[in-house]
Amino acid sequence: MAPGALSKKKGSKSSKGPPKKKQKGDLFSEKRPKKADVSDDSDGSDEEVEQLENFDEDSDSELLSGDDDPLADDFDDWFYVMWYGAEENSGSDSGAGSDGSDSDSDVSDIERKSRALDERRAREEKDADDELQTNIAEESDEFRLPTEEELEAEANLPPDLQNLQRRIQEIVRVLSNFKDLRQEGAKRKDYIEQLKMDLSSYYGYNDFLIGVLIEMFPVNELLELINAFEKPRPICLRTNTLKARRRDLAEVLLKRGVNLDPLSKWSKVGLAVYDSQVPIGATPEYMAGLYMLQSANSFLPVMALAPQEKERIVDMAAAPGGKTTYVAALMKNTGIIYANEMKEPRLRSLTANLNRMGVQTP
């Protein structure tokens, strides 16, 4: 090669700036200078162009066949990207370091609370299992009827209500599965007789009524029925439709401090009273005959009868007049009602209520 060509080549290389950092996508690609660029830098002589081309070919062959690694530049670029990328991220890491302690404390608090919840849940499950096992053990114990000596000893003492209630529940449980839970040698009749005695002592029913109820209902339903009898029921009013409407009566009583609600959907005249600041049986509205103190179950016979206007109705037990006045209201004071009462002292209350409620009498 000519010395002039070499000096020109070196001068052209020295005039260029430092090599640019290769992009990530160009790590394994090598760009060669175009012939047009070389030709532009030359003075236009064809000889120098040919010499430059020959020099490029020789340099390429030396680059591929020499001792230098062809992937060295690629490795340098990869190292540059990784190194300076880490330095760029170091600023954000150092800024986030101030919040590291707070985040660690938050995580530790969450872990501590989570462990506490797990421990509490485990204790609750263990307690539930222990209670279940206890209940199973108690139910598995065989119930034995009291002996005659024990019954005689109980008769000489005040009634133990807690013991009576427990024995009633145990007898009901045994009778519901008599084949598996019965005492050896005991008969169903023995359990029934003991149940009658305990129900009479605990609830105060006579033997005849308890015997009738036991024959009518299964023991489970009988116990539910008796417990329902023991629940207090609200006072019921029946609006006298001959003189007032239920809505108007309710508004007046609410103003007087009476807490009430409509009785139920099946009754259009009933009101249920929960509490009152005034005597409910001595209000001016009661004296005027706007309502009648009457239990809800006594509505049902009249509703089942469904009397019509101008009919003839016979009431065989009329006093104190709740059903009789209800029949008269449904008949709108038409027709005839024969109100009978066997006990003469009760006729006074019957006559007073008929007059107060506005029932026309001959």
C-alpha positions in Angstrom: 0.0 0.0 0.0 1.2 3.6 -0.7 2.3 5.7 2.2 0.0 8.5 1.1 -3.0 6.2 1.3 -2.1 5.0 4.7 -1.6 8.6 6.0 -4.9 9.6 4.5 -6.7 6.7 6.1 -5.2 7.5 9.5 -6.1 11.1 9.1 -9.6 10.2 8.3 -9.9 8.0 11.4 -8.4 10.6 13.7 -10.8 13.3 12.5 -13.8 11.2 13.7 -15.1 11.6 17.3 -15.1 8.8 19.9 -17.1 5.8 19.0 -20.7 6.0 20.0 -22.2 3.5 22.5 -24.0 0.8 20.6 -27.6 0.3 21.4 -28.9 -2.9 23.0 -30.4 -4.2 19.8 -27.1 -3.6 17.9 -24.8 -5.6 20.3 -24.0 -8.4 17.9 -24.2 -6.3 14.6 -21.3 -4.6 13.1 -21.8 -1.7 10.7 -19.3 -1.1 8.0 -18.7 2.3 6.4 -20.3 2.6 3.1 -18.3 3.0 -0.1 -20.1 6.2 -0.9 -18.9 7.7 2.4 -15.3 6.8 1.6 -15.6 8.1 -1.9 -17.0 11.4 -0.5 -14.0 11.9 1.8 -11.5 11.2 -1.0 -10.1 13.8 -3.4 -11.8 12.1 -6.3 -8.9 10.1 -7.6 -9.8 6.5 -8.5 -6.4 5.2 -7.3 -7.0 6.3 -3.8 -10.5 4.8 -3.8 -9.1 1.5 -4.9 -6.4 1.6 -2.3 -8.9 2.4 0.4 -11.1 -0.5 -0.7 -8.2 -2.8 -0.6 -7.3 -1.5 2.9 -10.8 -2.1 4.1 -10.8 -5.7 2.8 -7.4 -6.3 4.4 -8.5 -4.8 7.7 -11.7 -7.0 7.7 -9.7 -10.1 7.1 -7.2 -9.2 9.8 -10.2 -8.5 12.2 -11.7 -11.9 11.6 -8.5 -13.9 11.4 -6.4 -12.1 14.0 -5.9 -12.7 17.7 -8.7 -10.2 18.7 -12.1 -11.8 19.8 -14.9 -10.8 17.4 -17.3 -10.6 20.4 -15.1 -8.3 22.4 -16.9 -5.2 21.3 -20.3 -6.8 21.9 -19.2 -7.8 25.4 -17.9 -4.3 26.1 -21.3 -2.8 25.0 -23.2 -5.3 27.2 -20.9 -4.5 30.2 -21.4 -0.8 29.5 -25.2 -1.1 29.5 -25.3 -3.2 32.7 -22.8 -1.0 34.5 -24.3 2.4 33.7 -27.8 1.0 34.0 -27.0 -0.1 37.6 -25.6 3.4 38.3 -28.8 5.1 37.0 -30.9 2.8 39.2 -28.8 3.4 42.2 -30.3 6.9 42.7 -33.8 5.5 42.9 -32.6 2.7 45.2 -31.0 5.2 47.5 -34.1 7.3 47.6 -36.2 4.3 48.4 -33.9 3.2 51.2 -35.3 5.8 53.5 -38.6 4.1 53.4 -37.1 0.6 53.8 -37.3 0.7 57.6 -41.0 1.8 57.5 -41.9 -0.9 55.0 -40.1 -3.5 57.1 -41.9 -2.4 60.2 -45.3 -2.5 58.4 -44.6 -6.0 57.1 -43.6 -7.1 60.6 -46.8 -5.7 62.1 -48.9 -7.5 59.5 -47.1 -10.7 60.1 -47.5 -10.3 63.9 -51.3 -9.6 63.5 -51.6 -12.5 61.1 -50.0 -14.9 63.6 -52.2 -13.6 66.4 -55.3 -14.2 64.2 -54.2 -17.7 63.4 -53.5 -18.5 67.0 -56.9 -17.2 68.1 -58.6 -19.2 65.3 -56.8 -22.3 66.4 -57.9 -21.8 70.0 -61.5 -21.3 69.0 -61.5 -24.4 66.9 -60.0 -26.3 69.8 -62.6 -25.0 72.2 -65.4 -25.9 69.7 -64.0 -29.5 69.4 -63.8 -29.8 73.2 -67.3 -28.6 73.6 -68.5 -31.0 70.9 -66.8 -33.9 72.6 -68.3 -32.9 75.9 -71.8 -32.7 74.4 -71.4 -36.1 72.8 -70.2 -37.6 76.1 -73.1 -36.1 77.9 -75.6 -37.4 75.3 -74.1 -40.8 75.4 -74.7 -41.1 79.1 -77.7 -43.4 79.7 -80.7 -41.6 81.4 -82.3 -43.6 84.2 -85.8 -43.1 85.6 -85.9 -42.1 89.3 -86.6 -44.9 91.7 -89.6 -44.9 94.1 -87.3 -43.9 97.0 -86.0 -40.9 95.0 -89.6 -39.8 94.1 -90.7 -40.1 97.8 -87.7 -38.0 98.8 -88.5 -35.3 96.2 -92.2 -35.2 97.4 -91.0 -34.1 100.8 -88.9 -31.2 99.4 -89.8 -28.1 97.5 -89.8 -28.7 93.7 -86.4 -28.5 92.1 -87.3 -26.7 88.8 -83.9 -27.1 87.3 -83.9 -30.8 87.9 -87.5 -31.1 86.6 -86.6 -29.3 83.4 -83.6 -31.4 82.8 -85.6 -34.6 83.4 -88.3 -33.5 81.0 -85.8 -32.9 78.3 -84.1 -36.2 78.9 -87.5 -38.1 78.8 -88.4 -36.4 75.5 -85.0 -37.3 74.0 -85.4 -40.9 75.0 -89.0 -41.1 73.7 -87.9 -39.7 70.4 -85.5 -42.6 69.9 -86.9 -45.1 72.3 -85.4 -48.2 70.7 -81.8 -47.1 71.1 -81.9 -44.9 74.2 -84.4 -46.6 76.5 -83.3 -48.0 79.9 -83.0 -51.7 80.1 -86.2 -53.2 81.4 -88.1 -49.9 81.2 -91.3 -49.5 79.1 -92.6 -46.6 77.2 -95.5 -46.3 79.7 -93.1 -45.7 82.5 -91.5 -42.8 80.7 -95.0 -41.3 79.8 -96.2 -41.5 83.4 -93.0 -39.8 84.7 -93.4 -37.1 82.0 -97.0 -36.4 83.1 -95.9 -36.0 86.7 -93.0 -33.7 85.8 -95.0 -31.5 83.4 -97.8 -31.1 86.0 -95.2 -30.1 88.7 -93.2 -27.8 86.5 -96.0 -26.0 84.5 -98.9 -26.3 87.0 -101.2 -28.3 84.7 -103.6 -30.8 86.1 -103.3 -34.5 85.3 -106.4 -34.6 83.0 -105.2 -31.8 80.8 -101.7 -33.1 80.5 -103.1 -36.6 79.6 -105.3 -35.2 76.9 -102.4 -33.2 75.4 -100.1 -36.2 75.4 -102.7 -38.2 73.5 -103.1 -35.4 71.0 -99.5 -34.5 70.2 -96.1 -36.2 69.9 -93.9 -35.4 72.8 -91.6 -33.0 70.8 -94.6 -31.0 69.6 -96.2 -31.1 73.0 -93.2 -29.5 74.7 -93.1 -26.8 72.0 -96.8 -26.1 72.5 -96.6 -25.8 76.3 -93.6 -23.5 76.0 -95.6 -21.4 73.6 -98.4 -21.2 76.1 -96.0 -19.8 78.6 -95.0 -16.8 76.5 -96.8 -13.5 77.3 -99.1 -12.3 74.6 -100.0 -8.7 73.8 -103.4 -7.2 74.6 -105.7 -7.2 71.7 -108.4 -4.7 70.7 -111.2 -5.1 68.3 -112.3 -2.0 66.5 -116.1 -1.5 66.6 -116.9 -0.8 63.0 -120.4 0.4 63.9 -118.7 3.6 65.4 -115.1 3.9 64.1 -112.5 2.8 61.6 -109.3 1.1 62.7 -107.0 3.8 61.3 -108.8 6.6 63.1 -108.8 4.7 66.3 -105.1 3.9 66.1 -104.2 7.5 65.6 -106.2 8.6 68.6 -104.7 5.9 70.9 -101.2 6.7 69.7 -101.6 10.3 70.7 -102.6 9.1 74.2 -99.4 7.2 74.5 -100.5 3.7 73.5 -97.9 1.6 71.7 -99.8 -0.5 69.2 -99.7 -2.2 65.8 -102.2 -3.8 63.5 -102.8 -7.3 64.8 -102.1 -9.3 61.6 -103.0 -9.6 57.9 -105.8 -11.9 58.6 -107.7 -9.4 60.7 -109.0 -6.0 59.5 -110.2 -4.8 62.8 -107.7 -6.1 65.4 -104.9 -4.0 67.1 -102.1 -5.4 69.3 -101.2 -3.3 72.3 -97.6 -3.7 73.6 -97.6 -1.0 76.4 -99.7 2.0 77.3 -99.2 5.1 79.4 -103.0 5.2 80.2 -105.3 2.4 81.4 -106.3 0.8 78.2 -109.7 -0.2 79.6 -110.6 3.2 80.9 -109.9 5.6 78.0 -112.7 7.9 76.7 -112.6 5.9 73.5 -113.3 2.7 75.4 -116.2 4.3 77.3 -117.6 5.5 74.0 -117.6 2.0 72.6 -115.0 2.5 69.9 -113.2 -0.7 70.7 -113.6 -3.9 72.7 -110.9 -5.7 74.7 -110.9 -9.1 73.1 -108.4 -11.9 72.6 -107.4 -12.6 69.0 -108.5 -16.3 69.2 -112.1 -15.2 69.8 -112.1 -13.5 66.5 -111.8 -16.8 64.7 -115.3 -18.4 65.4 -117.0 -15.2 64.2 -114.8 -15.1 61.1 -115.5 -18.8 60.4 -119.3 -18.2 60.8 -119.2 -15.2 58.4 -122.6 -13.8 59.3 -124.5 -11.8 56.7 -127.0 -9.0 57.0 -130.5 -9.8 58.1 -129.6 -13.3 59.3 -130.6 -15.0 62.5 -127.7 -16.0 64.8 -127.7 -17.9 68.1 -124.9 -17.3 70.6 -125.0 -20.1 73.2 -122.3 -18.5 75.5 -122.7 -14.8 74.9 -121.1 -13.1 78.0 -119.2 -10.9 78.2 -120.3 -10.0 74.7 -117.1 -9.9 72.6 -118.3 -12.4 69.9 -121.9 -11.1 70.1 -121.0 -7.5 69.4 -118.6 -8.7 66.6 -121.5 -10.5 64.9 -123.7 -7.5 65.3 -121.0 -5.3 63.6 -120.6 -7.7 60.7 -124.4 -7.8 60.3 -124.4 -3.9 60.5 -127.2 -4.0 63.2 -129.5 -6.0 60.9 -131.1 -9.3 61.5 -131.6 -11.0 64.9 -129.1 -12.3 67.5 -130.2 -14.7 70.2 -127.6 -14.1 73.0 -127.8 -16.8 75.6 -125.9 -17.1 78.9 -126.2 -19.8 81.5 -124.8 -17.8 84.5 -127.1 -15.0 85.5 -124.4 -12.8 87.2 -122.6 -12.5 83.8 -125.7 -11.0 82.1 -124.8 -7.6 83.6 -121.5 -7.4 81.7 -123.2 -8.7 78.6 -125.9 -6.0 78.7 -123.4 -3.2 79.5 -121.2 -4.1 76.5 -124.1 -4.4 74.1 -125.3 -0.9 75.1 -121.7 0.6 75.1 -120.9 -0.9 71.6 -124.1 0.5 70.1 -125.8 -2.8 69.4 -129.6 -2.3 69.0 -131.7 -4.2 71.4 -135.5 -4.6 71.3 
